[in-house]
């Protein structure tokens, strides 16, 4: 699996820049997917566990907020259970 660092808008932007591709290890992909499952299920112990495995350490709340573009309160409540509020949009 390959990931493009600059692929925010379109995958076509990365085809001309072969150095921006990075091969992801199986361990990274598994830990990242398990992290997302924990985020969806509001499993905070799992979020901490898999963030630590991704070398985030004690900054796992900030990392979770960055990944989901949601507030920490929404992540703790469950990102699939709590809708995005206007205040949250403004904060994030």
C-alpha positions, 0 to 999 in steps of 0.5 A: 500500500502506498500513501501520498503525503500531498494527496489532499485534493487529487491523486493526480497531483502525486503521479508527477512526484514519485518521491512523495510516495511512502510504502507503509508496513503491515504493522503500521496499517494494522495499528492505524486501522485498529486505532480508527476502530477504537476511535469509532467505538469510543474506546479510549484505552484502545486509542491510547494503546494504538497511538502509542504503537504509532509512536505518538506517546502522551500526545494521543488526544491531540493526534486523535483530534487531528485524525478525526478533525473532531474535538476531544469531547466528541471523540470521547462520546463517540465520533459516530454517536455525536454530531458535529456542532457549530462550536466544534467546527469553529474550534477545529 
